[in-house]
C-alpha cells in the first residue's frame, strides 16, 4: 500500500483526488492533505508519503520551491505537479527537479488513474535506499535542538543539504504565548514570506529563518504579523536574535532568548504598573490609609527603578491626574472645585529622587485627605448603609433592590446615589469589590481559581475569569503566577 499526500489550495480538487484514491485505487491510500507550502513541507517531513500530488500556485512557498527544499532529503519520493497553466519554463524546471509527471488541471479521472498506474510501476522498481535520515533528524529536532549548539562546518553543510537551505545565514525568533495553538498559525504566515522551520521548545515557539535577513527588517515584520494574528487579550511576548552565519546560528538563539526575557520583564513591569494604578484608584478613600499608601509606594518605587527619571516623572504625573480627576472631577467635567495642585508642572520641575520623595509624600498625603473626606463625610447615610450591606453580602447573589431595602430607600434613589457620589453603577461597585476580594484570595494561594470565583459570589468560573481580566488586565491564572513571581 502506497501513501499519497495531496497539496492544493482548492477544496474541490482535494475532495476529487481524495474520492478517486478511496474508490478507484486499491494500492494507494490517502496519507494527508495540505493547502499551503508550510503545511506541505510539514506533512512531507512528518508523514513521509510515497507520492505527492503538488499544485504549483499555493499560498506561501510555491509547489516548485517545496519540492526543491525536500527532494534531497527524500530522494525516493515521487512528485507529480498539477497546474492550471501549461508553461514551458515550469516544465523545464520540473525536469531539473526530477518531477515524475506534469499534469494540467482540470485532471480527468482517466489521466489521474493512468498516472498512478505509472507511479506504481516506478515504485515497485525503485531500489531500497542504502541509508535514510534518522527519524530524529526532523524539522522539529533541528529547530529545537541542533541550532542551539555550535556546529562544525561539516555539520552545517550536512544540514544545509538535508533541508536544502538557500543561504549560509539564518536568524531565530522566539515567541511565548498563553495559547500554544497559535504557534502553527504564526509559522504558516511567516512561510508566506520566508522559509521557516518551526517547533515548540520549553513552551516557546522557535522559528528559524534560514535566509540572509537582517534583524532590523525582521523585527517590524514579526511585530506586524503578531498584531494581525494574536488577539489583544492573549498574553504574548517575542524575542529576535541577530542574523548569523552557519555554525554560529546558536548565537541568534541566545540573543533571541535574551531579547525575549528583556521584553518579558518590561511587559511584567507594565502589567504590575497597570494593576497597581487600578488598585490605587479603587482603594483611595475607601480602604485603610496604610494599605493605600503601601500600594502607592510600591507603584512609584518600581516605576522609578524601571524607567529613566524623566519618563518615570511623566508616568507619575499621569497617576496624579487620574487621582485628582477621580476625587473632584476637575478634568472630566465642569467643576467649581479647582485642582488641589497642578501635578504635571510641579512633578516635571523635580530634579532628583530626594526631591521626588519629599514632594510625593506631601502630595499623596493631600490626595488621601481629599479622597477620605469625599468618600466618608460627604456620603449620605443611605449610601453608607447600602455600602455596608454590600461588603457583608458580596459573596451572595445580591441585587440593587435588596441593598435598597437594607438602606430603607427606593432602588431608583440608591442607584442615583451610587452614580453621583461614587461615579459608578451599583453592579460595577459590587463587581469591583468582588474582584478586589478575589485578588486577596489568589494572593493567599489557598484556593484554585474556580473556588475563588464561587467564594466571591460568581456562579460561573468562566464569566469570573472574563470579568477579572477586564478589571485587572490579567486572567486569574497569570495574575496568580505574577504574584508568585513577586514573592
C-alpha positions as CSV (number, residue, x, y, z in Angstrom):
1,X,0.0,0.0,0.0
2,X,1.5,3.3,-1.1
3,X,0.8,6.5,0.8
4,X,-0.3,9.7,-1.1
5,X,-0.2,13.4,0.0
6,X,-2.3,15.9,-1.9
7,X,-1.3,19.5,-1.9
8,X,-3.7,22.0,-3.4
9,X,-5.4,25.2,-2.2
10,X,-8.7,24.4,-4.0
11,X,-11.0,22.4,-1.9
12,X,-12.9,20.8,-4.8
13,X,-9.6,19.4,-6.2
14,X,-8.7,18.0,-2.7
15,X,-12.1,16.3,-2.5
16,X,-11.9,15.0,-6.1
17,X,-8.4,13.4,-5.6
18,X,-9.4,12.0,-2.2
19,X,-12.5,10.4,-3.7
20,X,-10.5,8.8,-6.5
21,X,-7.9,7.4,-4.1
22,X,-10.6,5.9,-1.8
23,X,-12.7,4.4,-4.5
24,X,-10.6,3.6,-7.6
25,X,-7.0,2.8,-6.4
26,X,-6.7,-0.2,-4.1
27,X,-2.9,0.1,-4.0
28,X,-2.9,3.7,-2.9
29,X,-4.2,5.3,0.3
30,X,-4.6,9.0,1.3
31,X,-1.9,9.9,3.8
32,X,-2.9,13.6,4.2
33,X,-3.9,16.8,2.6
34,X,-2.3,20.3,2.6
35,X,-3.3,23.7,1.2
36,X,-0.1,25.8,1.8
37,X,3.6,25.4,1.2
38,X,4.2,25.4,5.0
39,X,1.7,22.6,5.5
40,X,3.1,20.6,2.6
41,X,6.7,20.7,4.0
42,X,5.5,19.9,7.5
43,X,3.5,16.9,6.3
44,X,6.2,15.7,4.0
45,X,8.6,15.6,6.9
46,X,6.1,14.0,9.3
47,X,4.2,11.6,7.1
48,X,7.0,10.7,4.6
49,X,4.5,9.8,1.8
50,X,5.5,7.7,-1.2
51,X,3.7,10.1,-3.7
52,X,2.9,13.8,-3.6
53,X,0.4,15.5,-5.9
54,X,1.7,19.1,-5.8
55,X,-0.1,22.2,-7.0
56,X,2.3,24.9,-8.1
57,X,0.4,28.1,-7.1
58,X,-0.2,27.6,-3.4
59,X,-0.1,30.2,-0.6
60,X,3.3,30.8,1.0
61,X,6.2,28.8,-0.5
62,X,5.1,27.6,-4.0
63,X,5.0,24.0,-5.0
64,X,8.2,24.1,-7.0
65,X,10.1,25.6,-4.1
66,X,8.7,23.0,-1.7
67,X,10.0,20.2,-3.9
68,X,13.3,21.9,-4.2
69,X,13.6,22.2,-0.4
70,X,12.8,18.5,0.3
71,X,13.9,16.4,-2.7
72,X,17.5,15.8,-1.4
73,X,16.2,14.5,1.9
74,X,13.6,12.3,0.3
75,X,15.2,11.1,-3.0
76,X,12.8,8.2,-3.4
77,X,9.6,10.3,-3.1
78,X,7.7,10.8,-6.3
79,X,6.3,14.2,-7.0
80,X,3.5,14.9,-9.5
81,X,2.9,18.6,-10.4
82,X,-0.5,19.8,-11.2
83,X,-1.2,23.4,-12.5
84,X,-3.9,25.3,-14.4
85,X,-1.3,26.7,-16.8
86,X,0.8,24.9,-19.4
87,X,4.1,26.8,-19.3
88,X,7.3,25.7,-20.9
89,X,9.6,27.3,-18.2
90,X,7.8,25.4,-15.5
91,X,8.0,22.2,-17.5
92,X,11.8,22.7,-17.9
93,X,12.3,23.4,-14.2
94,X,10.2,20.3,-13.4
95,X,12.6,18.2,-15.4
96,X,15.6,19.5,-13.5
97,X,13.8,18.7,-10.2
98,X,13.1,15.1,-11.3
99,X,9.3,15.6,-11.3
100,X,7.6,12.3,-12.3
101,X,4.7,13.9,-14.2
102,X,3.3,17.3,-15.1
103,X,-0.5,17.5,-15.2
104,X,-2.7,20.3,-16.5
105,X,-5.9,21.0,-14.5
106,X,-8.6,20.0,-14.6
107,X,-7.2,16.5,-14.4
108,X,-9.6,13.8,-15.7
109,X,-10.2,10.6,-13.9
110,X,-8.6,8.7,-16.7
111,X,-5.4,10.8,-16.6
112,X,-5.3,10.6,-12.8
113,X,-5.6,6.8,-12.7
114,X,-3.2,6.3,-15.6
115,X,-0.6,8.4,-13.9
116,X,-1.0,6.4,-10.7
117,X,-0.5,3.2,-12.6
118,X,2.8,4.5,-14.0
119,X,3.7,5.6,-10.5
120,X,3.0,2.2,-9.1
121,X,5.3,0.6,-11.6
122,X,8.1,3.1,-10.7
123,X,7.6,2.5,-7.0
124,X,7.8,-1.3,-7.4
125,X,11.0,-1.0,-9.4
126,X,12.8,1.6,-7.2
127,X,15.8,0.4,-5.2
128,X,15.7,0.4,-1.5
129,X,17.9,3.4,-0.3
130,X,21.1,2.4,1.4
131,X,20.6,5.0,4.1
132,X,17.7,7.1,5.3
133,X,17.9,10.0,7.6
134,X,17.3,9.2,11.2
135,X,13.8,10.0,12.4
136,X,15.4,12.3,15.0
137,X,16.7,14.5,12.1
138,X,13.4,16.3,11.6
139,X,12.5,19.9,11.3
140,X,11.4,19.9,14.9
141,X,14.6,18.4,16.1
142,X,16.7,20.8,14.1
143,X,14.9,23.9,15.3
144,X,14.5,22.6,18.9
145,X,18.0,21.1,19.5
146,X,20.6,21.4,16.7
147,X,20.6,25.1,16.2
148,X,21.0,25.7,19.9
149,X,24.6,24.4,19.8
150,X,27.7,25.4,17.9
151,X,28.1,23.3,14.7
152,X,31.2,22.3,12.7
153,X,31.4,23.4,9.1
154,X,30.8,19.8,8.1
155,X,27.7,19.5,10.3
156,X,26.2,22.8,8.9
157,X,26.8,21.7,5.3
158,X,25.2,18.3,6.1
159,X,22.0,20.0,7.5
160,X,22.1,22.6,4.7
161,X,22.0,19.7,2.2
162,X,19.3,17.8,4.1
163,X,16.9,20.8,4.3
164,X,18.0,22.4,1.0
165,X,18.8,25.8,2.6
166,X,19.4,28.5,0.1
167,X,21.7,30.6,2.4
168,X,24.6,30.1,4.8
169,X,23.0,32.6,7.2
170,X,19.9,32.5,9.4
171,X,18.0,34.3,12.1
172,X,16.0,33.0,15.1
173,X,12.7,34.3,16.5
174,X,11.2,33.1,19.8
175,X,7.5,33.7,20.8
176,X,5.9,32.9,24.1
177,X,2.1,32.6,24.1
178,X,-0.6,31.9,26.5
179,X,-2.4,29.9,23.7
180,X,0.1,27.4,22.1
181,X,-2.4,26.6,19.4
182,X,-1.4,29.9,17.7
183,X,2.2,28.9,17.1
184,X,1.5,26.9,13.9
185,X,-0.6,29.8,12.5
186,X,2.3,32.1,13.0
187,X,4.7,29.7,11.4
188,X,2.4,29.4,8.4
189,X,2.1,33.1,8.0
190,X,5.9,33.5,8.2
191,X,6.2,30.9,5.5
192,X,4.2,33.2,3.1
193,X,7.3,35.4,3.1
194,X,10.3,33.4,4.4
195,X,11.4,29.8,4.6
196,X,10.7,28.8,8.2
197,X,11.5,25.8,10.3
198,X,9.4,25.7,13.5
199,X,9.0,23.8,16.7
200,X,7.8,24.3,20.3
201,X,10.7,24.2,22.9
202,X,10.1,24.7,26.6
203,X,6.7,26.2,25.9
204,X,8.1,28.7,23.4
205,X,7.7,28.8,19.7
206,X,11.0,28.6,17.9
207,X,11.1,30.0,14.3
208,X,14.3,29.6,12.4
209,X,14.6,31.6,9.1
210,X,17.5,30.1,7.0
211,X,17.9,33.3,5.0
212,X,20.1,36.3,4.9
213,X,17.6,38.7,6.5
214,X,18.6,41.5,8.9
215,X,17.2,41.9,12.4
216,X,16.3,45.5,11.6
217,X,13.9,44.4,8.8
218,X,12.6,41.2,10.5
219,X,11.5,42.8,13.8
220,X,9.0,45.2,12.3
221,X,7.7,42.4,10.2
222,X,7.2,40.0,13.1
223,X,5.6,42.8,15.2
224,X,3.0,43.4,12.5
225,X,2.4,39.7,12.0
226,X,1.8,39.2,15.7
227,X,-0.6,42.1,15.8
228,X,-2.6,40.6,13.0
229,X,-2.6,37.1,14.4
230,X,-2.7,37.2,18.2
231,X,-5.8,38.6,19.9
232,X,-5.0,41.5,22.2
233,X,-6.5,39.5,25.1
234,X,-3.9,36.7,24.7
235,X,-0.7,37.2,26.7
236,X,2.4,37.1,24.3
237,X,6.0,38.3,24.2
238,X,8.6,37.8,21.5
239,X,12.4,38.0,21.0
240,X,14.6,38.2,17.9
241,X,18.3,37.5,17.5
242,X,20.8,38.9,15.1
243,X,21.5,37.2,11.7
244,X,24.5,34.8,12.0
245,X,26.4,32.6,9.6
246,X,26.1,28.8,9.5
247,X,27.8,27.2,12.5
248,X,27.1,30.3,14.8
249,X,23.3,30.2,14.5
250,X,23.3,29.3,18.2
251,X,24.3,32.9,18.9
252,X,21.0,34.0,17.3
253,X,19.1,31.6,19.6
254,X,20.8,33.0,22.7
255,X,20.2,36.6,21.6
256,X,16.5,35.9,20.8
257,X,16.2,34.3,24.3
258,X,17.8,37.3,26.0
259,X,15.6,39.7,23.9
260,X,12.5,37.8,24.9
261,X,13.5,37.9,28.6
262,X,14.0,41.7,28.4
263,X,10.7,42.2,26.7
264,X,9.0,39.9,29.2
265,X,10.4,41.8,32.1
266,X,9.3,45.1,30.6
267,X,5.9,43.6,29.9
268,X,5.7,42.3,33.5
269,X,6.6,45.8,34.8
270,X,3.9,47.4,32.7
271,X,1.3,44.8,33.9
272,X,2.2,45.4,37.5
273,X,2.1,49.1,37.0
274,X,-1.4,48.9,35.5
275,X,-2.6,46.6,38.2
276,X,-1.3,48.9,41.0
277,X,-2.9,52.0,39.4
278,X,-6.2,50.2,39.2
279,X,-5.9,49.1,42.9
280,X,-4.9,52.6,43.9
281,X,-7.8,54.3,42.2
282,X,-10.2,51.7,43.7
283,X,-8.8,51.8,47.2
284,X,-8.0,55.5,47.9
285,X,-10.5,57.0,50.3
286,X,-12.2,53.6,50.7
287,X,-9.6,51.4,52.3
288,X,-7.3,52.0,55.3
289,X,-4.7,54.7,54.7
290,X,-1.7,52.4,55.4
291,X,-3.0,49.9,52.8
292,X,-3.5,52.5,50.2
293,X,-0.1,54.1,50.9
294,X,1.6,50.7,50.5
295,X,0.1,50.3,47.1
296,X,1.2,53.9,46.1
297,X,4.8,53.4,47.4
298,X,5.1,50.1,45.6
299,X,3.9,51.8,42.4
300,X,6.3,54.7,42.3
301,X,9.3,52.7,43.6
302,X,9.0,50.2,40.7
303,X,8.4,53.0,38.2
304,X,11.5,54.9,39.2
305,X,13.6,51.7,39.2
306,X,12.3,50.6,35.8
307,X,12.4,53.7,33.7
308,X,14.7,56.7,33.3
309,X,14.0,59.7,35.6
310,X,12.2,61.9,33.1
311,X,9.8,59.1,31.9
312,X,9.2,58.0,35.5
313,X,8.1,61.5,36.4
314,X,5.8,61.7,33.4
315,X,4.2,58.4,34.4
316,X,3.6,59.6,38.0
317,X,2.2,62.9,36.7
318,X,-0.4,60.8,34.9
319,X,-1.2,58.9,38.1
320,X,-1.9,62.1,40.0
321,X,-4.0,63.4,37.2
322,X,-6.1,60.2,37.5
323,X,-6.4,60.7,41.3
324,X,-7.3,64.3,41.1
325,X,-10.0,63.7,38.5
326,X,-11.4,60.7,40.4
327,X,-11.7,62.9,43.6
328,X,-13.2,66.1,42.2
329,X,-13.8,65.6,38.5
330,X,-11.6,68.5,37.6
331,X,-10.7,67.1,34.2
332,X,-13.7,65.1,33.2
333,X,-16.5,67.7,33.7
334,X,-17.1,71.3,34.5
335,X,-16.5,71.8,38.2
336,X,-16.4,74.7,40.6
337,X,-13.7,73.0,42.6
338,X,-10.2,73.8,41.3
339,X,-7.4,71.1,41.3
340,X,-5.6,71.0,44.7
341,X,-2.3,71.4,42.8
342,X,-1.1,71.1,39.2
343,X,0.7,67.8,39.2
344,X,2.4,67.9,35.7
345,X,4.0,71.3,36.3
346,X,5.2,70.5,39.8
347,X,6.4,67.0,39.1
348,X,8.4,67.9,35.9
349,X,10.3,70.5,37.8
350,X,11.6,67.9,40.3
351,X,15.4,67.4,39.8
352,X,16.3,64.2,41.7
353,X,14.9,61.3,43.7
354,X,15.2,63.0,47.1
355,X,13.1,66.0,45.8
356,X,10.6,63.5,44.5
357,X,10.2,61.7,47.8
358,X,9.7,65.0,49.6
359,X,7.1,66.2,47.1
360,X,5.5,62.8,46.7
361,X,4.9,62.3,50.5
362,X,3.2,65.7,50.8
363,X,1.1,65.5,47.5
364,X,-0.1,62.0,48.1
365,X,-0.9,62.8,51.7
366,X,-3.1,65.7,50.4
367,X,-4.8,63.3,48.0
368,X,-5.5,60.8,50.8
369,X,-7.2,63.5,52.8
370,X,-9.3,64.8,49.9
371,X,-10.5,61.3,49.0
372,X,-11.1,60.3,52.5
373,X,-13.4,63.3,53.1
374,X,-15.1,62.7,49.8
375,X,-15.8,59.0,50.4
376,X,-16.7,59.3,54.1
377,X,-18.0,62.6,55.5
378,X,-19.8,63.5,52.3
379,X,-21.6,60.2,51.8
380,X,-25.4,60.3,52.6
381,X,-26.4,57.8,55.3
382,X,-28.5,55.6,52.9
383,X,-25.4,55.2,50.7
384,X,-23.2,54.3,53.6
385,X,-25.8,51.7,54.8
386,X,-26.0,50.2,51.3
387,X,-22.2,50.0,51.0
388,X,-22.0,48.2,54.4
389,X,-24.7,45.8,53.2
390,X,-22.7,45.1,50.0
391,X,-19.5,44.5,52.0
392,X,-21.3,42.0,54.2
393,X,-23.2,40.1,51.4
394,X,-21.0,40.5,48.3
395,X,-20.5,36.7,48.1
396,X,-24.2,36.2,47.8
397,X,-26.4,36.8,44.7
398,X,-27.3,40.4,45.9
399,X,-29.3,42.8,43.8
400,X,-29.9,46.5,43.8
401,X,-33.4,46.1,45.4
402,X,-32.0,44.1,48.3
403,X,-29.4,46.8,49.1
404,X,-32.1,49.5,48.7
405,X,-34.3,47.6,51.2
406,X,-31.4,47.5,53.7
407,X,-30.8,51.2,53.2
408,X,-34.5,51.9,53.5
409,X,-34.7,53.8,50.2
410,X,-36.0,53.1,46.7
411,X,-33.9,51.3,44.1
412,X,-34.0,54.3,41.8
413,X,-32.8,56.7,44.6
414,X,-30.0,54.3,45.6
415,X,-28.9,53.9,42.0
416,X,-28.6,57.7,41.7
417,X,-26.6,57.9,44.9
418,X,-24.0,55.4,43.6
419,X,-23.8,57.4,40.3
420,X,-23.5,60.8,41.9
421,X,-21.1,60.0,44.8
422,X,-19.0,57.1,43.6
423,X,-19.3,57.6,39.8
424,X,-20.3,54.0,39.1
425,X,-23.4,51.8,38.9
426,X,-24.4,49.6,41.8
427,X,-23.4,46.5,39.7
428,X,-20.0,48.0,39.0
429,X,-19.4,48.6,42.7
430,X,-20.3,45.1,43.6
431,X,-18.2,43.6,40.8
432,X,-15.2,45.8,41.8
433,X,-15.5,44.7,45.4
434,X,-15.7,41.0,44.4
435,X,-12.7,41.3,42.2
436,X,-10.7,43.0,45.0
437,X,-11.6,40.2,47.4
438,X,-10.7,37.7,44.7
439,X,-7.2,39.3,44.4
440,X,-6.7,38.8,48.1
441,X,-7.7,35.1,47.9
442,X,-5.5,34.5,44.9
443,X,-2.6,36.0,46.8
444,X,-3.2,33.7,49.7
445,X,-2.9,30.7,47.3
446,X,-5.2,28.5,49.3
447,X,-7.9,28.0,46.6
448,X,-7.9,27.2,42.9
449,X,-9.4,29.7,40.5
450,X,-12.8,28.0,40.4
451,X,-13.1,28.0,44.2
452,X,-12.1,31.7,44.3
453,X,-14.8,32.6,41.8
454,X,-17.5,30.9,44.0
455,X,-16.1,32.4,47.2
456,X,-16.6,35.9,46.0
457,X,-20.1,35.5,44.5
458,X,-19.6,34.3,40.9
459,X,-21.6,31.3,39.9
460,X,-19.7,30.8,36.6
461,X,-15.9,30.5,36.7
462,X,-15.5,31.3,33.0
463,X,-17.5,34.6,33.5
464,X,-15.4,35.3,36.6
465,X,-12.2,34.9,34.5
466,X,-13.6,37.3,31.8
467,X,-14.5,40.0,34.4
468,X,-11.2,39.5,36.3
469,X,-9.2,40.0,33.1
470,X,-11.3,43.1,32.2
471,X,-10.7,44.8,35.6
472,X,-7.1,43.8,36.4
473,X,-5.7,43.4,32.9
474,X,-4.7,39.8,33.5
475,X,-6.5,36.4,33.5
476,X,-6.7,34.9,37.1
477,X,-4.1,32.2,36.2
478,X,-1.5,34.8,35.0
479,X,-2.3,37.1,38.0
480,X,-1.6,34.2,40.3
481,X,1.7,33.5,38.5
482,X,2.6,37.2,38.6
483,X,2.0,37.3,42.3
484,X,4.1,34.2,42.9
485,X,6.9,35.7,40.9
486,X,7.0,38.8,43.1
487,X,7.2,36.9,46.4
